Amino acid sequence: MILKINYFMRIEPAYGQLNMLITTCVVDIIPFTIYMFIWILGMSIIYKILGISSTGYQGIPDNSIINFFLQVWENSIGNIGNPEFVTNIVESQTMVVLVYITWFIN
């Protein structure tokens, strides 16, 4: 959509630099977006393996990969939430440390 609007803006010479700026920004954001979604998917899988509890999204089953994906997405955009533990993990201090290290890296 943005690139289509840029095509029509080329008709007016005064928008030449703006058109080039928007096109360059959109093209430069593509690799970052791919990297970010791969990172979010990887962190979601790690959260599931470590046994972090993920709840709170209406209509999505608890502890599903989509639920973890949304939790990691919110952490990546700044809505930081502490990880919630399943009750049987709390006894293991090593797992708690691993969960918090993973959460901090994210």
Residue pairs with C-beta under 8 A, 6 or more apart in sequence:
2 22
2 26
3 23
3 26
6 19
6 22
6 23
9 15
9 18
9 19
10 16
10 19
36 76
39 76
40 69
40 72
40 73
40 76
41 69
43 72
43 102
43 106
44 65
44 68
44 69
44 71
44 72
45 65
45 68
46 102
47 54
47 68
47 71
47 72
47 83
47 102
48 63
48 65
48 68
50 89
50 95
50 98
50 99
50 102
51 85
51 86
51 89
51 95
51 99
52 68
52 83
52 84
52 85
52 86
52 99
53 62
53 63
53 84
53 85
53 86
54 62
54 63
54 64
54 67
54 68
54 71
54 84
55 62
55 63
55 67
55 84
57 67
57 70
60 66
60 67
60 70
61 67
71 81
72 106
74 80
74 81
75 81
75 103
75 106
76 106
82 103
83 99
83 100
83 103
85 96
85 99
89 95
89 96
89 99
90 96
